Amino acid sequence: MSSIRDPVTSLTAAGGWLRPDNRRLLALACLAQVGLVALPALWLGEWAWALSAALLGLGLALFSVPRALLLLFFFNIVVPAEVLLSLQLPGGLYPQEGLFLGVLVFALIDLFYRRGLSLRLSPADLPVLAFLGVTVFSALVGALLDNSHSQILRDVRYPLYYAVFFLVTQFFEESDLVRRFLPVLLLAGLVVSAEYIVEFAGAIDRATGTDFTRVAGLHGLILPIALLFAVNCLLYNCGSYPRWLLFLYLLPTGLALVLTMRRGMWVAFALGLIASMCLHHLSQHPDRRRLGRTVLSIFGIVTLLVATAFFFQRLTGAAIGAHALARSRTFVEYEDSVNLASRFFGYAAAVQKIARHPVAGNGQGATLTHLNFNPELGRFETWTTWSLDSLYLSLLFKMGLLGLAAFGWMAWRVWSLARQAFAHSADQAGRAFMGGMIATLVGMGVMGLSDGALVNGRFTLIFGIFFGLVALAGRRRS
């Protein structure tokens, strides 16, 4: 053993070159980093940034499961869908899936060689395993029903993203909720907000009058979530962030949320905000509770976001208010919206198929054929789709009652753990994080009536991480 240790000792000892205070080594490392950024530009042109970012990210995350998971969390939120599609890897893997597989490799190395396969249990392990098991079973059902194999692989990948839950519970501690994930989440929300505002500003010459251009990127789903976490940090005076900074954070993020013109996200934020305020009200001492103050706080935050949008409207001339009102009217005048009519046609077709296989569902890879409005031609056409804009109908359609029950068990367990962690949190920062989680679960649960993001699409990875973070707090009390 001495023959192995001596060379290493000689390199790191005084006089050796492998030392942190070696300026030549530091300069060499900086030169290598600059090379990773600059050299790809000589050959790849417009895609140079992608390779440079990938190499730097890989260097940051290499053989560190926590760092790689944080990078995956941030990357999966902020990169627009069209960029992810253009960067698709060989074998049909998306970039976030390639990074996910890399994290799994790092995790296996750590478990085998450093921890001797010592696993950490959490109170939500069984519900998550049950949901993953039903997901795999639904893929087998799809194969038995002769669904397209390529479509089965495309469908089943998203609910299987919830396996990231176990990476979080194995390699993070409860202290990481506020110390690591909260700042990354808030930063990601700010980046997406900037993307939305810049995109809107880029189309400003077409964003007036009847030619209003709304920003509808799929990654905008983080906006109501980031806002709810920021509001909770503001409510509980999270020491890591000054209140004035959190107040300023609400302005661009709230503006970006308005610019999405997505009614489901507005409702999710509104209900999450009400849930946050109710939790804050009930958590106070009975002598200090003031219902009027809570109601005014809700109206104050909503007024702040609306005022920001109207200021932006005056600044740019964009008819934000008129289009927001027009989209809001479809809540009560849904028969005037061809898009909602198309959605209802899809729901009706799904209910008919659910009735054929109510218990096990139609399996992954199942498709729906129904009338859908084509805005380019201005008429209804028969379209075949693989997904539904509804969490609950999606679960029933592809996984049946088994899938709905498994997902409901998992979500209810996470909700219970979040509620317990909020009640027993030792500090205000932890309570703020759990308040944000509860508000997000409330908002997304209701938004699930018209959105399937919890089981369809790349954001299932984000919710799997969120569920794991909640389980970390519950593990200490189990």
N, C-alpha and C positions, 0 to 999 in steps of 0.2 A: 504493500500500500504506500510505503514511503516514496517508492520510485515514481508513483503516479502523482503524489501530492507535491513533491519537491519542485517540479517545473512550474506548477500553478503558483506555489508560494513565492518562487523567485520572480514571477512576473508581477505579482501584486505587492510585493514588499517594497520597502524604501529603495529607490534606485531603479526599480522595474518600470516598464512602460505602461502596463495595464492597470493604471490608477486613475481615480476620478479627477485628480488635480493635474494630470498630464495635459498640458495645453496643446501639444501636437496631436494627441489622440482626439481631443475635443474638436480641434480644427478639422481633422480628417472626418469625424462623424458629421460635422456641419456641412462639409463639402459633399459628402455622400447624400445627405438630405437634399441639398440644392440640386444635385444631379438627378435625383428621383423626380424632382419637379420640372427641371428645365430640359433635360435630355429627350424625354418622350416627345416634346414639341417639335423636334427636328424631323420626326418621321410621321407623326400621327395627326398633325394639323388640329382640327377642331376637337378631336377626341383626346387630345393630350391631357386635359384636366382629369378625365376619367381614370386613365392609367396612373397618373401621378397620385390622385386621391386614393386609388386602390392600393398602391404600393405603400404610401404613408400610413394608411389605415391598417394594412396588414402588419407593418412594423410595430404600430402601436398596440395591436391586439395579440400579437404572436404569443402563443402558449399561455395566455392569461384569459381564463374564462370570464371573470368579471369585466375586464376591459373590452373583450370581444362582444359581450352581451350589451354593454353600454353603447358600443359603436353600432351594433345591429339595431338597437332600439332607436337611436338617433337617425341612422341612415334610412331605415324603413319608413320613418315618418316624413322626412323632409324632401326626399327625392320624388319628383312628379312621376306619374304613371307612364307617360310617354317616354321619359328617359329610361325607366326600368325596362320597358319593352325593347328599346333600341340597344340596351346593354345585355340582352339575354345571352346566357352562357350556353356552351355546347350541351346537348342532351335535353334542351328545353328548360333548363333551370333558370330561374330569375336570380339576379344578383343577391337579393336578401336570402334566398335559399342556399346559394353557394356559401355565403357567410355563415348561415345557420349550420350547415354541415361542417364547416371549419370549427365552429364552437363545439360541436359534438365531439369532434376528434380531440380537441384540447381537453374536453371534459373527461373523456375515456382515459387519456394519458394520465390526467391528474388522479382519477379514481383508482386506477390500477397501480400506479407507481408511487404515489405519494400518500394515498389514504387507505390503501389496502382494501378497496371495495367497501369502505365504511359509508353507509348511506344515512342521511338525515330524514326523519319522517316529519310530516306535517299533517294537520287535521283535515286538509282538503285533498290528500293524495287519492283516496278511494273514489270520490266523485269524479275527479279528473281522469283517472284510469278507466272508470266506467264509460265516460263519454268517448275517450279514445277507442275503447273496445267496440262500442256501438258504431263508431265511424268506420272502423275496419270491417265490421260485419256488414255495414251498408254497401261497402265496395264489393263484397262477395255477392250480396243480393243483386247489385247492378250487373255483375258478370253473369249470374244465373238468368237474369232477365234479358240477356243479350244486348245490354247497353254498349255503346262504343267504348272500347278499351282506352283509347286516347282521352275520351271525355271523362271516363272514370278517374284516370290519373289527374286530370285537370281539376276535377271537383274535390277529390278526397284530400288533396294536398293542403287545402286551406284549414279545414277543421283539425287536421293533424298538427298544424302549427301550435296547438295548445300544449304539445309536448315540451315546449320551452318552459312551461311552468316548473318542471322538475329541475331544469338547469338553474333557475332562480333560487329555488328552495335549497339546492345543494351547495351553491357557491356564494351566496350573499347572506348578510346578517341584517337584523332589524334596523341597525343604525344606518344602513345604506339607503333606506327609504328616503330620508331627508338629505343625507350627505352626498349621495350620488345621483339617484334617479330624479329627484325633484328638480334640481337645476338643469339637468339634461332635458327633462320634459318641458320646462318653461322656455328654455333656449330653442327647442324644436318648434314650439308654438310661435315664437317670435320670428323664426326663420320662415315658416310657412306664411305667416302674416305678411312679411316683407315680399314674398313671392307673389302673393295675391294682389297686393297693392301695386307693385311694379307692373304686373301683367295688366291690371285694369288701366293704369296710367299709360301703358303702351298702346292701348286701344282707345285713348281718350277722344280722338277725332271721330270715332264711331260710337261713342258712348253717350250721346245726347239724344233727347227726344225719343222717337220711336225706334231708333237704332241702338238702344241701350245694349251693351255687351256685359253679361254677368260672368263672373269667374266661377267655374264649376269643377275645379280639380278635385279628384277623389281624396287626396291627402288632406283636404280641408277639414276632414272629420276631427282632426286634432284640435281645431280652434275652440269649439265649445268645451272640450275637455281641459285644455290649457287654461281657459278663462275660469273654469270652476275651481281648479287648483289655486290659481292666483287669488280668487275671491276668498277662498278659505285661508290662505296665508295672510290675507289682509284682515280677516275677521279675528284670527287668533294671534295676530301680531307676531308672526314667525320671525324670530330674532335674526335669522340669516339674511333677511331682506328688509330694508327700510320701507316703511309704509308709503312714502312718497314714490319710491321706485316701483312698488306694486301698483300704485295708482296710475302711474305713467304706462305701465305694462298693459293695463286694460284698454288704453286708447287705440293703438294699432291693431291689437288682437280683436277687439270688438268691432272695429271698422272692417277688418277682413271677414269677420263672421257675417256682417251685414252684406258685404259685396258678394258672398256666395249665393245669396238669394235662395238658399235651401231651407224650405219651411221646416223640414224634420229636424235640422240642426238648431233652428231657432227655438222650437218647442223643447228639444232636449236641454238646451241651455236654460230656458225659462224654468222648467221643472226642477232641474238640478240646482238652480239658484234658490228656488223656494225651499227645496230639501235642505240646502246648506244653512239657510237662515233659520229654519225650524230647529235644526240640530243645535245651532249656536244659541238659540233662544232657550231650548230645554236644558242645555248644559250649564247655564248660569244658575247661580243661587236664586231660589224663589223670590227673595227680597229685591233682587236686581233685575228681574225679568220685566221688560216693557214691550208689550205686543205692538204698541204704536211705533216704537223705535224700529222693531223688526220689519214692519210693513214699510215704513219710510225708507229703510235701507234697501229693500228690494226695488222700490220705485226709483230710488236715487241711482242705483247702478244701471238700471234699464234706461233711465233718462240720460245718464252720462254717455252710454253707447249710442243712443239715438241722436243726441246733440253732436257727437263726434261725426256721425254719418252725415248730418245736415250741414255741418261746417265743411266737410269734404265736398259735399254737393255744391255749396256756394263757391268753393274754391275752383272746382273743375267744370261746373255747369252740367254735370251728369244728373239725369233724372232718377236719382236713387229712390227718393221717397215715393214717387208715382209708381215705379215698378215694384217696390216692396209692398205697397198697398194692393196693387193688382194681383200679386201672387198670394197675398194673405187672404183676399176675398174668396179664393178657391176652397178655403176651409169650409165655407158655408154655401158657396155656389159651385159645388164640384161638377155639376152637369155642364157648366160652361167651359170646362178645361178638357181638351182632347187628350192631354197627357194623363190626367187622372182616369179618364175613360179607358185608355189603353191599359193602365195598371189594373183596373177592375176586371177587364177582359182576361188578363193574365191570372188574376186571383180566381176567377170562376173556372178557368181551365184547370188550375191546380187543384181546386176542391174536387172536381170530377175524377182526377187521377188519384188523389188521396183516398177517395172512397173505394177504389179498387184494391189498394194494399194499405189499409189503415195502420196495421201493427208494425210491419217492418219497412214500410215505405216502398218507393219505386227504385231505390238504390242510387248510388252515385252514378253520374253519367246520364241520368234521365233528363229529357228535354220536354219543353212545352211548346205547343203550336197554338197561337191565338192571334186575334186582330190587334194590330199596333199602328199608331198614327205615324206616318212618314212626313216629317216637317218639310223636306225638300220638295216632295210632290204634292203636299197638301191634301193627303187622302189616307184612309185606313188601308193597310195591307196585311196579309197573313205572314207572320214572322215566326221563326223557331228560335227559342232562347233556352239557355241552360241554367239561368238563375232567376230568382224572384226578389222583388223589392220588399221583402217581408221576412224577418227572422223566423217567426213562428210557422208560417206556411212553408218556408224553405225546409225547416226541420221535419215537418210532417210529410212534405212531398218526397224528400230523399231518404229520411231515416225513420219515418213513421212515428207512432206513439212512443216507441223505444227511444228514439233520438230526442224527442221533446222532453220525455221524462228524465233522461240522462243529463241533458243540458240544464233543465230546470233544477235538478239536484245539485249540479256543480255551481250554478249561479246562486242558488239559495244558500249553499254552504259558504261561499265566498262573502255573500251579503252578511250572513250571521257573524262571520269572523271579523269583518270590517266594523260592524256595529259594536262588537265586544271590544275590539282594539280601540275604537274611539272612546268608549266609556272608561277604559282602564289605562289610557295613554298617560305616560309619566311626564311628558312635556308638551308644550303648546305646539311645537313643530310637528311632532308625531300626530297630534290631534288634527292639525291642519291637513296633513297628508291623508289621513283616514276620512276626514270630512270631504275632501275632494274625491276620494274613491267612492264613498257612498253616493255623493251627488252624481258622479259619472254613471254608476250602476242604475240609479233612478232614471236619469236622462236617456241612457242607451236602452234601458228596458222598455220605455215608452216609444222611443224612436224605432225600436224593433218592429213595431206594427207596420212601418212603411220603409224599413231599411234592413238589409240582411248582413250588415258589416260584421256582426259578431260571429258569423260562420262562413261568410263569403268574402274573399278578397284578402289583401295582405295585412289589413289591420287586425285580423285574428291573432297575429303574432304579438301585437301590442297588448291586446286584452289578455293573452296568455301570460305575458310578463306582469301585467297588473294583478292578475289573480295570484301569481306566485308571490308578489310583494305583500299582498294581504295575508297569505298563508304564513309568511315569515313572522308577522306579529302574532298570529295565532299559535305558532309553534311554541313560543315561550310559555304560554298559559296552558298548553295541553299536557 
